[in-house]
Amino acid sequence: MDFWAPWCGPCRAVAPILEEISTECPDKILITKMNTDENQQTAAAHGIMSIPTMLIFKNGELVDQIVGAQSKAQIMSRIESHL
């Protein structure tokens, strides 16, 4: 789950990377987006303090968190460690 906001430059940089990952692995990875401006309570419930923050869930359980803009290779490495 990608926590982002429209005014966030690093969020805009990560968005195409996440779209690319989603397209390349549609049967293994589901990427969802949560606009923190529109969903402040949900972001707070997950302890989101800065964006972009990506939460990785496996079988409904939070297994990892990535904070800040990172490269496709870095993001994929973190995701693949939980597949």
C-alpha positions, 0 to 999 in steps of 0.5 A: 500500500502506497501512502502518498499525496498529490503535492509530494514530489518524491511520491510522484517520482515513485508512482511510475515505478510502482505502476511498472511493478504492478504491470510486471507482476500482476498475479503476485503483487497488488499495489494500492494507493492511499491519498493521505490528504483524503484519508488522514485517519487511516494514515494515522492508524498505520503510523504514517509520519512521512510520505511516500511510505509503502507498507508491504502486507502478506496474508493480511499481516504487515511485514515491511515498511519502506519510507521515502523514494527508492529505486525500482531495484530497492523496492523490488528487493524488499517486496521479493524478500516476502514472496 
